[in-house]
Amino acid sequence: TKPLDLREAVAQYAASGVAGISVWREAMEGYTTAEVRTLIDDHGLHVVSLVRGGFFVDPTPEGRQAAIDENKRIIDQAAAIGAPLVVLVCGAHPEVPLPVARAQILEGIMAVIPHAVAADVKLAIEPLHPMYADMRSAVNTLEQANDLALATNHSHVGVAFDVYHCWWDPQLEQEIKRCGAHDKLLAYHVCDWKVPPSDLLLDRGLMGEGCIPLRQIRTWVEDAGFEGYIEVEIFSNNYWAQDQSSYIQAIRQAYLDHV
Ligand code: ZN
């Protein structure tokens, strides 16, 4: 619900029976972290995650160091609002070959792990659909995210799995299983893939509006041992232009009917 101010969003979620919220950093502008925490606590919501860190890939060492420093600040912010998790959109750069980019991502994550441990905030690598491999993420399948999380060999690093990015993957069932078997499944995001989307980023569908086998995937996720929040994440110019309280009710209904 991007158009809603955080205060309004929290109030409307609580009134609709929504139990948790992931907070975008942009939504915190104008609030101190203490105010954000109090606001969310006062409405009885749980903070699921802070969105988002990452973007570790850069052609220059200075750029990569700046990203590491920024991620440490993001981890501090997460701890301050009571978020147990930072979602990582790991980064990609058109001048950096994808295998090199993935090595830079691993290096970046390793560099911030001590900070994450000190703050007791976990890091969740979110694989992004390959259409975003140019600028947003060189991690494009759940297999790659699992490989990366396991390569860190650290309990504070896991995976955020979003159906929008991975629903098409023939390895999906086995990689969800693998993720769960290593205790790496930290977050689960749902929406639907419209047929076809009119915008690659900002035309996600309400659950039931597209072609993602949501019930099937939920079974795999729960069989893998996931017990966290199922988060609805719909970036949509169409829905953001509508009345947000009706939109929240539509999300609630779509969740009950199709997730
Ligand atoms: Zn997501």
Residues whose N, C-alpha, C, O or C-beta is under 5 A from the ligand:
A	BS01	ZN	D162 H189 E233
